[in-house]
Structure formats: C-alpha cells, structure tokens
C-alpha cells in the first residue's frame, strides 16, 4: 500500500523572535516547489502528491529550511491520505477547478 501515490498535507507553524513567520514558511514552500512533486498551496497548508517516502524526505528538508531561515521552533502538522489505489489531488478537487 505504501508504494502507491499518497497525498500528504503539511502545515508548518514557525516561531521566531526576529523573523516574520510568512517569510519562514516561504522557505518551506520553496523546498516543496524544488522537489518536483505535485503540490498545491492553500491558505492553511500545502498538499503534496507522490510516494510516502519522497514526501517525508521533502518534509524533513522543509523543516530544516525553516530553521535555516530563522525559526526558533516549529509546530508541524501532517494529514496523510493513503489507499489501496493511488490518491491524487485531482480526485478531490476536480469538481472545484
């Protein structure tokens, strides 16, 4: 099952005494955009599509980018949708696009 395409929603809430949270989150989104994974940014989280292992690697890199951008701490929330079949963003969003 974990070899199928999954969707993982990532929300990172950074805390910093010196850097605005939005600029820290932008660094996480840059990592996601550079990953080559299909993704969609929303106001509260970013949804990624790909293999479980690939996405988890990107999540680790995104967290590291936030610390490198000045975060003192992070609250990181994940939502994972997996299935016996592939899960795609379009399956959930096509009627809204």
C-alpha positions in Angstrom: 0.0 0.0 0.0 2.8 2.5 0.8 4.1 2.1 -2.7 1.1 3.8 -4.1 0.7 7.6 -4.6 -0.4 9.3 -1.5 -1.5 12.9 -0.5 0.1 14.5 2.5 -0.9 17.9 3.8 1.8 19.8 5.5 1.3 22.7 7.9 4.4 24.3 9.5 3.8 27.0 12.1 7.1 28.6 12.9 8.0 30.7 15.8 10.8 33.3 15.7 11.8 36.3 17.8 13.3 38.0 14.8 11.8 36.8 11.5 8.1 37.1 10.4 6.5 33.6 10.1 5.4 34.2 6.5 9.0 34.5 5.3 9.9 31.3 7.1 7.0 29.4 5.6 8.0 30.7 2.2 11.3 28.9 2.5 9.5 25.6 3.2 7.3 26.2 0.1 10.5 26.8 -1.9 11.8 23.4 -0.9 8.5 21.8 -1.9 8.4 23.6 -5.3 12.0 22.5 -6.0 11.2 18.9 -5.1 9.5 18.1 -8.4 6.4 16.7 -6.5 3.0 17.8 -7.5 1.7 20.2 -4.8 -1.0 22.8 -4.1 -0.5 25.7 -1.7 -3.6 26.7 0.3 -4.1 29.3 3.0 -3.5 26.9 5.9 -1.4 24.0 4.4 0.4 22.7 1.4 -0.8 19.4 -0.1 1.8 17.2 -1.8 1.3 14.2 -4.1 3.8 11.4 -4.5 5.3 8.4 -2.8 5.2 8.4 1.0 9.0 8.2 1.2 9.6 11.0 -1.2 7.2 13.3 0.6 8.6 12.5 4.0 12.0 13.4 2.7 10.7 16.8 1.5 9.0 17.4 4.8 12.3 16.9 6.6 14.1 19.3 4.2 11.3 21.9 4.6 11.7 21.8 8.3 15.4 22.2 8.0 14.9 25.2 5.7 12.6 26.8 8.3 15.3 26.6 10.9 17.9 27.9 8.5 15.6 30.8 7.8 15.5 31.8 11.5 12.8 29.7 13.1 13.3 29.2 16.8 10.8 26.4 16.9 8.2 24.7 14.7 4.8 23.1 15.1 4.5 20.7 12.2 1.1 19.1 11.4 0.5 16.3 8.8 -2.6 14.8 7.3 -2.0 11.7 5.2 -4.4 10.1 2.8 -3.4 6.7 1.5 -5.4 4.0 -0.2 -5.0 0.6 -1.9 -5.1 2.7 -5.1 -3.3 5.9 -6.0 -4.6 9.1 -4.3 -4.5 12.2 -6.4 -5.2 15.9 -5.7 -7.4 16.0 -8.8 -9.6 13.2 -7.4 -10.6 15.5 -4.6 -10.5 18.9 -6.4 -11.7 18.3 -10.0 -15.3 19.5 -9.3 -13.9 22.8 -7.8 -11.4 23.7 -10.5 
